[in-house]
Amino acid sequence: MPDWTLHHGDALTTLPTLAADSVDCVVTDPPYNSGGRTTGERINAAARDKYVTGDAKHTLPDFTGDNRDQRSYTAWLSMVLAECLRIARPGASCLVFTDWRQLPATTDAVQAGGWTWRGIVPWRKPNCRPQRDGFRRACEYVVWGSRGPLAAHPTPVYLPGIVEGSQPSGKDRRHITQKPEAVMRELVKVCIPGGVVLDPFAGSGTTGAAALAEGRSFVGIELSEQYADISRDRFGLGA
């Protein structure tokens, strides 16, 4: 029976407390530290300023840790992913979300963390704003790595090279940068059946909800107490 554990704390502080070789997959959506045309915008803009349109009707909580420049973001994410590698069993996959600005930094961080880089899975977003005189930013990306050769599933799986889905809206929207649960359910299938999925940036719990729905157990870490509470409620046991 799949189960879950959610730690409230900082990823770099909490990850070293987790046992080595104890999870079968890492699926995570770190704060991208993206956006902002100038240094002032990057330093002073809150996450809501960067990722939420002015006409948004929700009042979802902000989150911290999204104001690093690209060099410090690469170094920080490399340290996080190195700890994830220690915790992962041989054969585990690591999937890390990113956008077009931070794609090069993220592929560097995956490799600097010790993972073998295996490719990029585009996430196509059908609902996205048009770009005047240019191209829609209709994709974000999932960087894929592994700890050595891939773990063999009892029954081989053949997963798509592109995933598709729009961010939830209305009462289903629980986080500023929430990913679609259907997309996450597709991604966690790279984890062996009955395995354990780790997300060091659990947010509102979408990775965990997807893992549990697909018969995997879940270990999450979330810095924001508000979002940690939302995750616990989402998993069905309250705060």
Backbone torsions as a table, in degrees:
resi	resn	phi	psi	omega
1	MET	NA	122.5	179.7
2	PRO	-60.6	143.1	175.1
3	ASP	-132.9	176.5	-177.1
4	TRP	-144.3	152.8	173.9
5	THR	-135.4	133.3	177.7
6	LEU	-125.3	121.1	178.0
7	HIS	-98.4	131.7	174.7
8	HIS	-94.9	110.0	-179.3
9	GLY	170.1	-177.5	179.5
10	ASP	-80.2	140.2	-176.5
11	ALA	-59.5	-47.2	-176.2
12	LEU	-69.6	-22.4	175.9
13	THR	-84.1	-36.7	-173.6
14	THR	-85.6	-37.9	-176.8
15	LEU	-55.1	-41.7	179.8
16	PRO	-63.3	-15.5	178.9
17	THR	-85.4	-9.2	-178.9
18	LEU	-88.1	146.8	-174.6
19	ALA	-68.9	144.8	175.4
20	ALA	-66.6	151.8	175.9
21	ASP	52.0	46.7	-174.2
22	SER	-119.8	-5.5	178.1
23	VAL	-129.0	158.8	-174.2
24	ASP	-108.1	-4.6	-177.3
25	CYS	-168.1	147.1	172.8
26	VAL	-119.8	123.8	176.1
27	VAL	-131.5	117.4	-172.3
28	THR	-148.6	153.7	-179.0
29	ASP	-125.9	79.5	-176.5
30	PRO	-69.9	160.5	171.4
31	PRO	-60.1	124.1	-171.5
32	TYR	-69.9	-21.7	-173.5
33	ASN	52.3	43.8	-176.6
34	SER	-112.4	-180.0	177.4
35	GLY	77.6	172.1	-178.3
36	GLY	86.8	115.5	-177.3
37	ARG	-81.2	-21.2	-177.2
38	THR	-129.6	165.6	177.7
39	THR	-59.4	-40.6	180.0
40	GLY	-61.1	-42.5	179.2
41	GLU	-64.9	-39.6	-178.4
42	ARG	-68.1	-36.2	-177.2
43	ILE	-79.6	-39.1	-170.5
44	ASN	-97.9	-19.4	-176.7
45	ALA	-79.0	130.9	173.3
46	ALA	-77.0	167.1	179.9
47	ALA	-58.8	-39.0	178.6
48	ARG	-60.9	-38.1	-179.7
49	ASP	-63.4	-35.0	-174.5
50	LYS	-85.7	-34.3	-168.4
51	TYR	-115.2	-3.7	-177.9
52	VAL	-120.1	129.2	179.9
53	THR	-71.1	155.3	-176.5
54	GLY	-64.1	-22.4	-178.8
55	ASP	-96.3	10.4	179.6
56	ALA	-64.1	139.8	-175.9
57	LYS	-97.8	-4.2	-179.7
58	HIS	-92.1	162.1	178.8
59	THR	-124.8	46.6	-178.7
60	LEU	-65.2	148.6	-178.1
61	PRO	-62.5	148.5	173.1
62	ASP	-73.3	173.7	171.7
63	PHE	-142.1	155.1	-176.0
64	THR	-98.3	176.4	175.0
65	GLY	83.5	21.7	-174.7
66	ASP	-118.2	27.7	-177.3
67	ASN	-124.5	21.9	176.9
68	ARG	-77.7	149.0	170.8
69	ASP	-79.0	175.6	-169.9
70	GLN	-66.2	-37.5	-179.0
71	ARG	-66.9	-45.7	-179.5
72	SER	-70.2	-32.1	175.6
73	TYR	-61.6	-45.1	179.4
74	THR	-61.6	-44.4	-179.6
75	ALA	-64.7	-45.8	-179.0
76	TRP	-62.7	-47.3	-178.6
77	LEU	-66.6	-34.0	176.2
78	SER	-60.4	-41.9	179.0
79	MET	-65.9	-42.0	177.9
80	VAL	-60.6	-47.3	-175.9
81	LEU	-71.7	-27.6	173.7
82	ALA	-65.4	-40.1	175.6
83	GLU	-65.7	-40.2	177.2
84	CYS	-60.7	-38.0	178.4
85	LEU	-62.2	-41.8	178.8
86	ARG	-61.2	-38.4	-176.3
87	ILE	-77.5	-26.4	-175.4
88	ALA	-78.0	147.2	174.1
89	ARG	-78.8	155.6	174.0
90	PRO	-54.0	136.8	-179.4
91	GLY	93.6	-9.0	-178.6
92	ALA	-66.4	146.8	171.0
93	SER	-95.4	154.6	175.0
94	CYS	-128.7	122.9	-179.4
95	LEU	-119.7	122.7	-174.7
96	VAL	-127.3	120.1	178.0
97	PHE	-72.9	149.2	175.3
98	THR	-159.7	171.8	174.8
99	ASP	-114.7	-176.2	-174.3
100	TRP	-65.1	-33.7	-179.2
101	ARG	-66.6	-40.6	-172.0
102	GLN	-101.3	7.2	179.9
103	LEU	-58.3	-48.1	178.6
104	PRO	-61.8	-40.7	179.1
105	ALA	-63.6	-38.0	-177.1
106	THR	-71.9	-41.1	176.6
107	THR	-63.9	-35.5	174.9
108	ASP	-64.3	-44.6	-176.3
109	ALA	-65.6	-39.4	177.6
110	VAL	-58.9	-44.6	-178.9
111	GLN	-73.9	-38.9	177.9
112	ALA	-64.6	-29.7	176.9
113	GLY	-74.6	-5.6	175.4
114	GLY	103.2	-1.7	179.7
115	TRP	-80.0	148.1	172.1
116	THR	-82.2	119.2	-178.1
117	TRP	-72.5	126.7	-176.3
118	ARG	-115.2	-9.1	177.2
119	GLY	143.1	-170.2	-177.0
120	ILE	-131.6	132.6	175.8
121	VAL	-107.6	110.9	176.4
122	PRO	-68.2	140.7	172.0
123	TRP	-107.5	109.2	179.6
124	ARG	-86.4	131.0	-178.1
125	LYS	-110.7	102.1	-178.1
126	PRO	-59.0	-37.6	179.8
127	ASN	-95.3	100.6	177.8
128	CYS	-147.2	154.7	-176.4
129	ARG	-74.9	143.4	176.2
130	PRO	-69.5	158.2	177.0
131	GLN	-114.1	114.1	-177.4
132	ARG	-60.1	131.4	178.7
133	ASP	60.0	22.6	-179.3
134	GLY	-155.3	-156.2	-173.0
135	PHE	-104.9	141.7	173.8
136	ARG	-59.4	144.1	170.4
137	ARG	-90.3	75.5	-169.7
138	ALA	-91.5	1.0	-178.2
139	CYS	-133.0	143.9	156.8
140	GLU	-116.9	-176.0	-167.0
141	TYR	-139.1	151.2	175.7
142	VAL	-119.2	114.3	178.2
143	VAL	-83.9	129.4	-173.4
144	TRP	-113.1	127.0	172.8
145	GLY	-134.5	174.1	177.8
146	SER	-144.9	159.1	171.4
147	ARG	-92.0	89.5	-177.7
148	GLY	73.1	-157.2	178.7
149	PRO	-59.4	145.6	-177.3
150	LEU	-65.2	142.0	175.2
151	ALA	-65.0	136.1	179.8
152	ALA	-83.0	128.8	174.2
153	HIS	-78.1	147.5	177.2
154	PRO	-54.9	-41.4	170.9
155	THR	-116.9	120.0	-175.1
156	PRO	-54.8	142.1	175.0
157	VAL	-114.5	148.6	178.9
158	TYR	-127.9	101.4	-171.6
159	LEU	-94.5	153.8	-177.9
160	PRO	-69.9	152.9	177.6
161	GLY	-85.7	-7.9	176.8
162	ILE	-137.3	136.3	173.6
163	VAL	-113.2	155.2	-173.5
164	GLU	-140.8	139.4	175.9
165	GLY	166.6	151.0	180.0
166	SER	-99.9	153.4	176.9
167	GLN	-58.9	142.6	178.4
168	PRO	-64.4	157.3	-179.6
169	SER	-132.9	173.9	178.3
170	GLY	61.7	-140.0	-176.2
171	LYS	-69.2	-15.7	178.9
172	ASP	-81.6	-11.4	179.9
173	ARG	-85.2	114.4	-175.8
174	ARG	-115.6	-9.0	-176.5
175	HIS	-145.6	148.9	-178.7
176	ILE	-56.5	-43.6	-176.0
177	THR	-113.4	34.9	-175.2
178	GLN	-62.4	137.4	176.7
179	LYS	-93.0	153.9	179.2
180	PRO	-67.0	134.9	-179.6
181	GLU	-62.8	-34.8	178.9
182	ALA	-61.6	-38.6	176.8
183	VAL	-65.1	-44.5	-178.9
184	MET	-66.0	-36.0	178.3
185	ARG	-63.9	-35.1	176.8
186	GLU	-67.2	-42.0	-176.3
187	LEU	-69.1	-40.2	-175.9
188	VAL	-68.9	-10.2	177.0
189	LYS	-67.3	-13.2	175.0
190	VAL	-70.7	-19.0	174.9
191	CYS	-75.7	141.1	179.1
192	ILE	-60.9	146.3	179.3
193	PRO	-55.4	134.1	-178.9
194	GLY	78.1	2.6	-178.2
195	GLY	-79.5	-175.0	-176.9
196	VAL	-115.0	128.0	178.6
197	VAL	-103.3	132.3	177.7
198	LEU	-108.7	134.8	172.2
199	ASP	-133.3	106.2	-179.8
200	PRO	-75.9	-5.0	176.6
201	PHE	-131.5	72.9	-166.0
202	ALA	-71.1	-24.2	179.1
203	GLY	56.9	-129.0	-179.2
204	SER	-90.8	10.4	170.5
205	GLY	92.5	17.7	-177.3
206	THR	-65.1	-41.9	177.9
207	THR	-60.1	-44.7	179.8
208	GLY	-62.8	-44.2	179.1
209	ALA	-61.5	-40.5	178.9
210	ALA	-66.8	-43.2	179.9
211	ALA	-61.1	-47.2	-179.4
212	LEU	-63.0	-40.2	179.7
213	ALA	-65.1	-27.3	-179.2
214	GLU	-98.1	13.8	174.6
215	GLY	79.9	19.6	175.6
216	ARG	-107.6	151.6	172.8
217	SER	-83.8	169.3	-171.1
218	PHE	-141.6	137.2	170.3
219	VAL	-125.8	122.3	-178.4
220	GLY	-126.5	157.1	174.2
221	ILE	-130.6	133.9	179.1
222	GLU	-142.7	127.9	-177.6
223	LEU	-75.7	-39.2	-176.7
224	SER	-78.9	123.5	179.3
225	GLU	-63.3	-37.2	179.8
226	GLN	-62.1	-45.1	-179.1
227	TYR	-73.6	-31.7	174.6
228	ALA	-61.0	-41.2	177.8
229	ASP	-64.9	-40.5	177.6
230	ILE	-61.1	-41.6	179.2
231	SER	-61.9	-45.7	-178.8
232	ARG	-62.0	-42.5	177.2
233	ASP	-61.5	-39.6	-178.7
234	ARG	-65.5	-34.2	179.4
235	PHE	-78.5	-7.4	169.1
236	GLY	99.8	5.5	-178.0
237	LEU	-118.1	9.2	178.5
238	GLY	70.6	-175.9	-176.9
239	ALA	-86.6	NA	NA
